[in-house]
Amino acid sequence: MTEENVIGNFYDKYETRNPVAGKLMSDFIGSVKSLFLEARPDTFLEVGCGEGLLTQQLLDISVGPLNRVEACDLSLGRIAEGLDSSIVFKEASIFELPYEQNEFDLVVCCEVLEHIEDPASGLAELCRVARRAVLISTPWEPVWCILNLLRGKYISRLSNTPGHIQHFGRRDLINLAKTHLDDLRVKTPLP
């Protein structure tokens, strides 16, 4: 795999020992959890699950037992050990999810759209399988690149994280969301 086609986390952001990065991740996860609890899903799917750690965290905070929890990614080779056995993992592309229309109360897709050529088509597919809500997130540009620069990372790439081919400002992601979603809730943790 070359640097130009990196898929997924370039480093383990969930287990970072950097206190600043840890605080930023904590704020991000807090925002995701808040929106998850607001949605109150009985069933949920995470698309682009990576290690499966976010799926596990959302399962852990759910109010009452969930009837169904699934997670998918292009490859399941990085799934963490010790995750809840009720989570069903599948290999799947965001562009061709192996689910029926309106199959999940909530579809979660965090830090994926910036990695794909056609985020609008990806969002359309997320919306197709969601019955009630879709939760999406991307890094906030140009702040994300500035923070990389301050960390001294990816300098030869102008501080662009490997694999990021889309760059969303806050308004850009909201405008994309409005193409398929009507009732928006927006949280803006840094970055």
Residue frames as a rotation matrix with the C-alpha (Angstrom) as fourth column:
MET 1
0.591 0.807 0.000 0.00
0.807 -0.591 0.000 0.00
0.000 0.000 -1.000 0.00
THR 2
-0.422 -0.738 0.527 1.47
0.718 -0.627 -0.302 3.33
0.553 0.251 0.795 -0.98
GLU 3
-0.788 0.078 -0.610 1.06
0.425 -0.648 -0.632 6.58
-0.445 -0.758 0.478 0.92
GLU 4
-0.879 0.437 -0.191 -1.32
-0.464 -0.689 0.557 7.83
0.112 0.578 0.808 -1.79
ASN 5
-0.139 0.889 -0.436 -3.92
-0.379 0.359 0.853 5.15
0.915 0.284 0.287 -1.14
VAL 6
-0.977 -0.190 -0.095 -3.87
0.031 0.313 -0.949 4.86
0.210 -0.930 -0.300 2.64
ILE 7
-0.005 1.000 -0.009 -7.23
-0.123 0.009 0.992 3.77
0.992 0.007 0.123 3.98
GLY 8
0.626 0.356 -0.694 -8.15
0.591 0.365 0.720 4.21
0.510 -0.860 0.018 7.61
ASN 9
0.964 -0.263 -0.036 -6.29
-0.147 -0.643 0.751 5.65
-0.221 -0.719 -0.659 10.54
PHE 10
0.486 -0.870 -0.086 -2.65
-0.181 -0.004 -0.984 6.42
0.855 0.493 -0.159 9.84
TYR 11
-0.786 -0.618 0.005 -1.99
-0.166 0.203 -0.965 6.12
0.596 -0.759 -0.262 13.59
ASP 12
-0.309 0.676 -0.669 -4.03
0.794 0.571 0.210 4.88
0.524 -0.466 -0.713 16.55
LYS 13
-0.531 0.135 0.837 -5.92
-0.187 -0.982 0.039 8.04
0.826 -0.136 0.546 17.43
TYR 14
0.567 0.824 -0.026 -8.11
-0.193 0.163 0.967 6.23
0.801 -0.543 0.252 19.97
GLU 15
0.797 -0.331 -0.505 -5.14
0.601 0.518 0.609 5.09
0.060 -0.789 0.612 22.07
THR 16
0.280 -0.731 0.622 -2.86
0.224 -0.581 -0.783 8.11
0.933 0.359 0.001 21.61
ARG 17
0.187 -0.324 -0.927 -0.58
0.982 0.089 0.166 9.00
0.028 -0.942 0.335 24.53
ASN 18
-0.759 -0.398 0.515 -0.25
0.440 -0.897 -0.044 12.61
0.480 0.193 0.856 23.39
PRO 19
-0.577 0.563 -0.592 -2.23
0.636 -0.146 -0.758 14.65
-0.513 -0.814 -0.274 25.96
VAL 20
-0.588 0.372 -0.718 -3.34
-0.519 -0.855 -0.018 17.29
-0.620 0.362 0.696 23.45
ALA 21
-0.694 0.321 -0.645 -4.45
-0.503 0.425 0.753 14.68
0.516 0.846 -0.133 20.89
GLY 22
-0.783 0.392 -0.483 -6.12
0.571 0.761 -0.308 12.75
0.247 -0.517 -0.820 23.73
LYS 23
-0.579 0.569 -0.584 -8.14
0.168 -0.618 -0.768 15.81
-0.798 -0.543 0.262 24.75
LEU 24
-0.565 0.353 -0.746 -9.18
-0.800 -0.455 0.391 16.47
-0.201 0.818 0.539 21.14
MET 25
-0.741 0.280 -0.610 -10.24
-0.095 0.856 0.509 12.82
0.664 0.435 -0.608 20.73
SER 26
-0.771 0.459 -0.441 -12.13
0.599 0.289 -0.747 12.93
-0.216 -0.840 -0.498 24.02
ASP 27
-0.509 0.581 -0.635 -14.08
-0.348 -0.814 -0.465 15.99
-0.787 -0.015 0.617 22.85
PHE 28
-0.602 0.248 -0.759 -14.78
-0.755 0.132 0.642 14.35
0.259 0.960 0.107 19.48
ILE 29
-0.787 0.290 -0.545 -15.97
0.299 0.951 0.076 11.08
0.540 -0.103 -0.835 21.06
GLY 30
-0.733 0.525 -0.431 -18.10
0.353 -0.248 -0.902 13.07
-0.581 -0.814 -0.004 23.51
SER 31
-0.479 0.546 -0.687 -19.86
-0.742 -0.671 -0.016 14.82
-0.470 0.502 0.726 20.62
VAL 32
-0.622 0.222 -0.751 -20.45
-0.469 0.662 0.584 11.53
0.627 0.716 -0.307 18.80
LYS 33
-0.832 0.295 -0.470 -21.81
0.522 0.702 -0.484 9.92
0.187 -0.648 -0.738 21.97
SER 34
-0.677 0.591 -0.438 -24.12
-0.092 -0.659 -0.747 12.88
-0.730 -0.465 0.501 22.60
LEU 35
-0.383 0.522 -0.762 -25.60
-0.923 -0.249 0.294 12.62
-0.037 0.816 0.577 19.10
PHE 36
-0.743 0.075 -0.665 -25.86
-0.085 0.975 0.205 8.83
0.664 0.209 -0.718 19.43
LEU 37
-0.827 0.429 -0.364 -27.82
0.500 0.261 -0.826 9.16
-0.259 -0.865 -0.430 22.67
GLU 38
-0.534 0.642 -0.551 -30.06
-0.535 -0.761 -0.368 11.80
-0.655 0.098 0.749 21.11
ALA 39
-0.481 0.305 -0.822 -30.89
-0.779 0.282 0.560 9.38
0.403 0.910 0.101 18.25
ARG 40
-0.202 0.373 0.906 -31.79
-0.769 0.513 -0.383 6.59
-0.607 -0.773 0.183 20.73
PRO 41
-0.168 0.129 -0.977 -31.37
-0.873 0.440 0.208 3.81
0.457 0.889 0.038 18.17
ASP 42
0.618 0.347 0.705 -32.62
-0.580 0.807 0.111 0.27
-0.531 -0.477 0.700 18.65
THR 43
0.621 -0.490 0.612 -30.38
0.694 0.707 -0.138 -0.81
-0.365 0.510 0.779 15.75
PHE 44
0.733 -0.380 -0.564 -27.24
-0.475 -0.879 -0.026 0.81
-0.486 0.287 -0.825 14.41
LEU 45
0.714 -0.544 0.441 -24.56
0.700 0.569 -0.431 0.33
-0.016 0.617 0.787 11.81
GLU 46
0.440 -0.656 -0.614 -21.11
-0.258 -0.747 0.613 1.88
-0.860 -0.112 -0.497 11.72
VAL 47
0.911 -0.176 0.373 -19.65
0.410 0.283 -0.867 2.24
0.046 0.943 0.330 8.21
GLY 48
0.308 -0.895 0.321 -15.87
-0.104 -0.368 -0.924 2.52
0.946 0.251 -0.207 8.03
CYS 49
0.958 0.283 0.047 -15.43
-0.084 0.121 0.989 0.99
0.274 -0.952 0.140 11.48
GLY 50
0.134 -0.981 0.141 -11.65
-0.743 -0.194 -0.640 0.53
0.655 -0.019 -0.755 11.33
GLU 51
-0.825 -0.552 -0.119 -10.71
-0.298 0.604 -0.740 -1.23
0.480 -0.575 -0.663 14.56
GLY 52
-0.089 0.888 -0.451 -14.32
0.434 0.442 0.785 -1.31
0.897 -0.126 -0.425 15.80
LEU 53
-0.749 -0.321 -0.579 -13.51
0.648 -0.172 -0.742 0.80
0.139 -0.931 0.337 18.85
LEU 54
-0.860 0.499 0.106 -16.12
-0.504 -0.863 -0.028 3.49
0.077 -0.078 0.994 18.19
THR 55
-0.101 0.833 -0.544 -18.79
-0.332 0.487 0.808 0.84
0.938 0.262 0.228 17.62
GLN 56
-0.250 -0.073 -0.965 -17.88
0.721 0.652 -0.236 -0.67
0.646 -0.755 -0.111 21.00
GLN 57
-0.964 -0.155 -0.214 -17.99
0.260 -0.701 -0.664 2.71
-0.047 -0.696 0.717 22.75
LEU 58
-0.583 0.812 0.021 -21.44
-0.716 -0.526 0.460 3.46
0.384 0.253 0.888 21.33
LEU 59
0.020 0.548 -0.836 -22.70
0.073 0.833 0.548 0.02
0.997 -0.071 -0.024 22.30
ASP 60
-0.578 -0.367 -0.729 -21.36
0.703 0.231 -0.673 0.58
0.415 -0.901 0.124 25.83
ILE 61
-0.968 0.175 -0.181 -23.34
-0.042 -0.820 -0.571 3.81
-0.248 -0.545 0.801 26.33
SER 62
-0.614 0.787 -0.057 -26.59
-0.073 0.016 0.997 2.70
0.786 0.617 0.047 24.73
VAL 63
-0.552 0.555 0.623 -29.69
-0.821 -0.230 -0.522 3.16
-0.147 -0.799 0.583 26.82
GLY 64
0.453 0.680 0.576 -31.02
-0.562 0.719 -0.408 -0.34
-0.692 -0.139 0.708 27.26
PRO 65
-0.255 -0.560 0.789 -30.12
0.246 0.751 0.612 -3.35
-0.935 0.349 -0.054 25.15
LEU 66
-0.252 0.102 -0.962 -29.83
-0.860 -0.479 0.175 -2.89
-0.443 0.872 0.209 21.39
ASN 67
0.665 0.585 0.465 -31.54
-0.285 0.774 -0.566 -5.32
-0.691 0.243 0.681 19.06
ARG 68
0.721 -0.417 0.554 -28.81
0.690 0.506 -0.517 -5.16
-0.065 0.755 0.653 16.45
VAL 69
0.585 -0.643 -0.494 -25.31
-0.419 -0.761 0.495 -3.70
-0.694 -0.083 -0.715 16.11
GLU 70
0.675 -0.411 0.613 -23.31
0.708 0.595 -0.380 -4.09
-0.209 0.691 0.692 12.92
ALA 71
0.438 -0.633 -0.638 -20.11
-0.380 -0.774 0.506 -2.56
-0.815 0.021 -0.580 11.65
CYS 72
0.758 -0.182 0.626 -18.39
0.598 0.576 -0.557 -2.73
-0.259 0.797 0.546 8.28
ASP 73
0.303 -0.724 -0.620 -15.21
-0.505 -0.674 0.539 -1.67
-0.808 0.150 -0.569 6.55
LEU 74
0.502 -0.190 -0.844 -13.34
-0.833 0.157 -0.531 -2.46
0.233 0.969 -0.080 3.34
SER 75
-0.146 -0.591 -0.793 -11.17
-0.070 0.806 -0.588 -4.86
0.987 -0.030 -0.159 5.33
LEU 76
0.847 0.474 0.241 -11.68
-0.291 0.034 0.956 -6.38
0.445 -0.880 0.166 8.75
GLY 77
0.337 -0.815 -0.472 -7.99
0.505 0.579 -0.640 -7.08
0.795 -0.023 0.607 9.28
ARG 78
-0.632 -0.617 0.469 -7.63
-0.008 -0.600 -0.800 -4.39
0.775 -0.509 0.374 11.94
ILE 79
0.468 0.871 0.148 -10.56
-0.214 -0.051 0.975 -5.31
0.857 -0.488 0.163 14.23
ALA 80
-0.332 -0.583 0.742 -9.46
-0.832 -0.191 -0.522 -5.00
0.446 -0.790 -0.422 17.86
GLU 81
-0.561 0.094 -0.822 -9.56
0.304 0.947 -0.100 -7.97
0.770 -0.307 -0.560 20.19
GLY 82
-0.829 0.182 -0.529 -12.03
0.547 0.064 -0.835 -8.13
-0.118 -0.981 -0.153 23.05
LEU 83
-0.787 0.616 0.023 -14.96
-0.579 -0.752 0.314 -6.35
0.211 0.234 0.949 21.42
ASP 84
-0.232 0.811 0.538 -18.50
-0.639 0.290 -0.713 -7.32
-0.733 -0.509 0.451 22.36
SER 85
-0.872 -0.156 0.463 -19.45
0.140 0.828 0.543 -10.55
-0.468 0.539 -0.700 20.61
SER 86
0.114 0.985 0.127 -22.90
0.567 0.041 -0.823 -9.16
-0.816 0.166 -0.554 19.71
ILE 87
0.170 -0.116 -0.979 -21.30
-0.598 -0.802 -0.009 -6.83
-0.783 0.586 -0.206 17.12
VAL 88
0.556 0.046 0.830 -21.64
0.553 0.725 -0.411 -8.31
-0.621 0.688 0.377 13.63
PHE 89
-0.076 -0.687 -0.723 -18.73
-0.381 -0.649 0.658 -7.29
-0.921 0.326 -0.213 11.37
LYS 90
0.643 0.249 0.724 -18.87
0.554 0.502 -0.664 -7.40
-0.529 0.828 0.184 7.56
GLU 91
-0.633 -0.768 -0.103 -16.52
0.389 -0.430 0.815 -6.39
-0.670 0.476 0.570 4.79
ALA 92
0.356 0.787 0.504 -18.30
0.905 -0.155 -0.396 -3.83
-0.233 0.598 -0.767 2.62
SER 93
-0.749 -0.502 0.432 -17.80
0.623 -0.756 0.203 -0.66
0.225 0.421 0.879 0.62
ILE 94
-0.594 0.508 -0.624 -19.61
0.131 -0.704 -0.698 2.54
-0.794 -0.497 0.351 1.56
PHE 95
-0.630 0.307 -0.713 -20.81
-0.751 -0.474 0.459 2.60
-0.197 0.825 0.530 -2.06
GLU 96
-0.130 0.577 -0.806 -22.45
-0.488 0.671 0.559 -0.86
0.863 0.466 0.194 -1.94
LEU 97
-0.617 -0.053 0.785 -23.65
-0.780 0.175 -0.601 -1.64
-0.106 -0.983 -0.150 1.55
PRO 98
-0.805 0.246 -0.541 -25.06
-0.033 0.891 0.454 -5.19
0.593 0.383 -0.708 1.84
TYR 99
-0.773 0.577 -0.262 -28.23
0.349 0.043 -0.936 -4.06
-0.529 -0.815 -0.235 3.59
GLU 100
-0.148 0.842 0.518 -31.81
0.968 0.015 0.252 -3.31
0.204 0.539 -0.817 2.67
GLN 101
-0.414 0.132 0.901 -33.31
0.079 -0.981 0.179 0.16
0.907 0.145 0.395 2.48
ASN 102
0.142 0.487 0.862 -34.17
-0.732 -0.534 0.422 1.63
0.666 -0.691 0.280 5.92
GLU 103
0.298 -0.038 -0.954 -32.59
0.232 0.972 0.034 -1.32
0.926 -0.231 0.298 7.74
PHE 104
-0.388 -0.536 -0.750 -31.00
0.869 0.056 -0.491 0.58
0.305 -0.842 0.444 10.66
ASP 105
0.683 0.602 -0.413 -32.37
0.718 -0.655 0.234 3.25
-0.130 -0.456 -0.880 12.98
LEU 106
0.762 -0.522 -0.384 -28.97
-0.397 -0.844 0.360 4.97
-0.512 -0.122 -0.850 12.92
VAL 107
0.695 -0.666 0.271 -26.02
0.676 0.476 -0.562 4.78
0.245 0.574 0.781 10.54
VAL 108
0.753 -0.549 -0.361 -22.72
-0.097 -0.636 0.766 6.16
-0.650 -0.542 -0.532 11.86
CYS 109
0.614 -0.609 0.502 -19.87
0.754 0.262 -0.603 7.11
0.235 0.749 0.620 9.52
CYS 110
0.903 -0.319 -0.288 -17.03
-0.079 -0.781 0.619 8.99
-0.423 -0.537 -0.730 11.21
GLU 111
0.142 -0.941 -0.306 -13.84
-0.624 -0.325 0.710 10.09
-0.768 0.090 -0.634 9.49
VAL 112
-0.082 -0.080 0.993 -14.53
0.538 0.835 0.112 8.25
-0.839 0.544 -0.026 6.22
LEU 113
0.789 0.570 0.230 -15.91
0.476 -0.329 -0.816 10.74
-0.389 0.753 -0.530 3.68
GLU 114
0.619 -0.623 -0.478 -12.56
-0.621 -0.761 0.189 12.55
-0.481 0.180 -0.858 3.40
HIS 115
-0.343 -0.786 0.515 -11.00
-0.308 0.612 0.729 9.29
-0.888 0.092 -0.452 2.13
ILE 116
-0.109 0.403 0.909 -13.32
0.677 0.699 -0.229 8.69
-0.728 0.590 -0.349 -0.83
GLU 117
-0.884 -0.301 0.358 -13.56
0.462 -0.443 0.768 10.10
-0.072 0.845 0.531 -4.36
ASP 118
-0.521 0.786 0.334 -17.32
-0.015 -0.399 0.917 10.65
0.853 0.473 0.220 -4.29
PRO 119
-0.994 0.090 -0.061 -18.57
0.063 0.021 -0.998 11.60
-0.089 -0.996 -0.026 -0.82
ALA 120
-0.418 0.900 -0.126 -22.03
-0.895 -0.432 -0.112 12.50
-0.155 0.066 0.986 -2.16
SER 121
0.063 0.408 -0.911 -22.56
-0.555 0.773 0.308 8.94
0.829 0.486 0.275 -3.43
GLY 122
-0.728 -0.376 -0.573 -21.25
0.260 0.623 -0.738 7.56
0.635 -0.686 -0.356 -0.15
LEU 123
-0.891 0.439 0.119 -23.68
-0.342 -0.475 -0.811 9.72
-0.300 -0.763 0.573 1.82
ALA 124
-0.134 0.877 -0.461 -26.55
-0.952 0.016 0.307 8.66
0.277 0.480 0.833 -0.44
GLU 125
-0.150 0.021 -0.988 -25.80
-0.080 0.996 0.034 5.01
0.986 0.084 -0.148 0.34
LEU 126
-0.964 -0.168 -0.204 -25.64
0.195 0.070 -0.978 5.73
0.179 -0.983 -0.035 4.08
CYS 127
-0.631 0.776 0.009 -29.03
-0.715 -0.576 -0.396 7.41
-0.302 -0.256 0.918 3.84
ARG 128
-0.178 0.555 -0.813 -30.46
-0.688 0.521 0.506 4.51
0.704 0.649 0.289 1.86
VAL 129
-0.293 0.002 -0.956 -29.88
0.333 0.938 -0.100 2.02
0.896 -0.348 -0.276 4.70
ALA 130
-0.990 -0.070 -0.126 -30.81
0.143 -0.373 -0.917 4.45
0.018 -0.925 0.379 7.51
ARG 131
-0.200 0.978 -0.054 -34.38
0.893 0.205 0.400 4.46
0.403 0.032 -0.915 8.80
ARG 132
0.723 0.565 -0.397 -34.20
0.690 -0.616 0.380 7.49
-0.030 -0.548 -0.836 11.14
ALA 133
0.869 -0.431 -0.243 -30.78
-0.322 -0.866 0.384 9.12
-0.375 -0.255 -0.891 11.35
VAL 134
0.594 -0.795 0.121 -27.27
0.622 0.358 -0.697 9.36
0.510 0.489 0.707 9.90
LEU 135
0.857 -0.434 -0.279 -24.30
-0.033 -0.585 0.810 10.57
-0.515 -0.685 -0.516 11.95
ILE 136
0.632 -0.668 0.393 -21.32
0.661 0.201 -0.723 11.74
0.404 0.717 0.569 9.88
SER 137
0.790 -0.447 -0.420 -18.06
-0.052 -0.732 0.680 13.49
-0.611 -0.515 -0.601 10.67
THR 138
0.584 -0.725 0.365 -14.92
0.641 0.136 -0.755 14.64
0.498 0.676 0.544 8.89
PRO 139
-0.229 -0.711 -0.665 -11.86
0.909 -0.401 0.115 16.59
-0.348 -0.578 0.738 10.04
TRP 140
0.815 0.479 -0.327 -12.33
0.393 -0.871 -0.296 20.37
-0.427 0.112 -0.897 9.99
GLU 141
-0.154 -0.846 0.511 -10.09
0.988 -0.118 0.104 21.87
-0.028 0.521 0.853 7.32
PRO 142
0.403 -0.886 -0.230 -7.88
-0.163 0.178 -0.970 23.84
0.901 0.428 -0.072 7.23
VAL 143
0.494 -0.193 0.848 -7.57
-0.864 -0.220 0.453 23.47
0.099 -0.956 -0.275 11.02
TRP 144
0.936 -0.113 0.334 -6.71
0.032 0.971 0.237 19.76
-0.351 -0.211 0.912 10.68
CYS 145
0.590 -0.757 0.281 -3.73
0.588 0.164 -0.792 20.49
0.553 0.633 0.542 8.41
ILE 146
0.307 -0.463 0.832 -2.58
-0.496 -0.823 -0.276 23.35
0.813 -0.328 -0.482 10.66
LEU 147
0.699 -0.017 0.715 -2.62
-0.674 0.318 0.667 20.99
-0.239 -0.948 0.211 13.66
ASN 148
0.870 -0.441 0.219 -0.62
0.485 0.846 -0.220 18.44
-0.088 0.298 0.951 11.66
LEU 149
0.409 -0.731 0.546 1.88
0.196 -0.514 -0.835 21.17
0.891 0.448 -0.068 10.82
LEU 150
0.393 -0.208 0.896 2.17
-0.812 -0.537 0.231 22.13
0.433 -0.818 -0.380 14.50
ARG 151
0.814 -0.096 0.573 2.83
-0.272 0.808 0.522 18.46
-0.514 -0.581 0.631 15.32
GLY 152
-0.172 -0.920 -0.353 5.49
-0.812 -0.071 0.580 18.39
-0.558 0.387 -0.734 12.59
LYS 153
-0.216 0.195 0.957 3.58
0.213 0.966 -0.149 15.69
-0.953 0.172 -0.250 10.68
TYR 154
0.278 0.380 0.882 3.30
0.847 0.337 -0.412 15.13
-0.454 0.861 -0.228 6.91
ILE 155
0.100 -0.313 -0.944 5.33
-0.043 -0.950 0.310 18.25
-0.994 0.009 -0.109 6.09
SER 156
-0.869 -0.495 0.011 6.22
-0.028 0.071 0.997 16.96
-0.495 0.866 -0.076 2.60
ARG 157
-0.516 0.783 0.348 2.46
0.827 0.349 0.440 16.59
0.224 0.515 -0.828 1.97
LEU 158
-0.612 0.228 0.757 1.74
-0.164 -0.973 0.160 20.16
0.773 -0.027 0.633 3.15
SER 159
-0.886 0.143 0.440 0.51
-0.428 0.106 -0.897 18.58
-0.175 -0.984 -0.033 6.41
ASN 160
0.111 0.915 -0.388 -2.27
-0.950 0.212 0.229 16.70
0.292 0.343 0.893 4.60
THR 161
-0.042 -0.062 0.997 -2.93
-0.629 0.777 0.022 13.38
-0.776 -0.627 -0.072 6.34
PRO 162
-0.912 -0.306 -0.272 -2.17
-0.404 0.566 0.718 10.42
-0.066 0.765 -0.640 4.04
GLY 163
-0.740 0.657 0.146 -5.36
0.671 0.737 0.085 9.14
-0.051 0.161 -0.986 2.49
HIS 164
0.019 0.756 -0.655 -7.30
0.398 -0.607 -0.688 12.40
-0.917 -0.247 -0.313 2.79
ILE 165
-0.719 -0.221 0.659 -8.42
0.691 -0.126 0.712 13.28
-0.074 0.967 0.243 -0.72
GLN 166
0.230 0.796 0.560 -11.33
0.565 -0.577 0.589 15.51
0.792 0.181 -0.583 0.31
HIS 167
-0.832 -0.472 -0.292 -11.04
0.523 -0.488 -0.699 18.55
0.188 -0.734 0.653 2.55
PHE 168
0.124 0.986 0.113 -14.19
0.729 -0.168 0.664 19.66
0.673 -0.001 -0.739 4.33
GLY 169
-0.881 -0.118 0.459 -14.63
-0.193 -0.796 -0.574 22.99
0.433 -0.594 0.678 6.00
ARG 170
-0.790 0.611 0.053 -17.53
0.126 0.247 -0.961 23.12
-0.601 -0.752 -0.272 8.44
ARG 171
-0.060 0.811 -0.581 -19.89
-0.680 -0.459 -0.571 24.65
-0.731 0.361 0.579 5.89
ASP 172
-0.476 -0.188 -0.859 -18.82
-0.834 0.407 0.374 22.12
0.279 0.894 -0.350 3.22
LEU 173
-0.977 0.104 -0.184 -19.90
0.151 0.953 -0.261 19.14
0.149 -0.283 -0.947 5.32
ILE 174
-0.474 0.857 -0.204 -23.17
0.042 -0.209 -0.977 20.81
-0.879 -0.472 0.063 6.29
ASN 175
-0.098 0.420 -0.902 -23.92
-0.908 -0.408 -0.091 21.59
-0.407 0.810 0.422 2.64
LEU 176
-0.745 -0.171 -0.645 -23.20
-0.462 0.830 0.313 17.97
0.482 0.531 -0.697 1.69
ALA 177
-0.911 0.411 -0.024 -25.43
0.289 0.597 -0.748 16.74
-0.293 -0.689 -0.663 4.52
LYS 178
-0.325 0.830 -0.453 -28.27
-0.384 -0.553 -0.739 18.99
-0.865 -0.066 0.498 3.36
THR 179
-0.551 0.107 -0.828 -28.33
-0.820 0.112 0.561 17.20
0.153 0.988 0.026 -0.01
HIS 180
-0.478 0.341 -0.809 -29.81
-0.006 0.920 0.392 14.11
0.878 0.192 -0.438 1.68
LEU 181
-0.502 0.228 -0.835 -30.77
0.849 0.312 -0.425 15.02
0.164 -0.922 -0.350 5.25
ASP 182
0.146 0.706 0.693 -33.51
0.448 -0.672 0.590 17.37
0.882 0.224 -0.414 6.41
ASP 183
0.924 0.266 0.273 -33.23
-0.136 -0.439 0.888 17.85
0.357 -0.858 -0.370 10.16
LEU 184
0.156 -0.973 -0.170 -29.58
0.272 0.208 -0.940 18.55
0.950 0.101 0.297 11.03
ARG 185
0.985 -0.133 -0.105 -27.92
0.073 -0.229 0.971 18.56
-0.153 -0.964 -0.216 14.46
VAL 186
0.504 -0.848 0.165 -24.39
0.119 -0.121 -0.985 19.98
0.855 0.517 0.040 14.30
LYS 187
0.873 -0.437 -0.218 -21.60
0.218 -0.051 0.975 19.59
-0.437 -0.898 0.051 16.83
THR 188
0.773 -0.613 0.166 -18.23
-0.067 -0.338 -0.939 21.23
0.631 0.714 -0.302 16.15
PRO 189
0.814 -0.578 -0.058 -15.52
0.173 0.146 0.974 19.79
-0.555 -0.803 0.219 18.36
LEU 190
0.501 -0.739 -0.450 -12.00
-0.863 -0.465 -0.197 20.81
-0.063 0.487 -0.871 17.44
PRO 191
-0.673 -0.235 -0.701 -10.73
-0.441 -0.634 0.636 19.73
-0.594 0.737 0.323 14.92
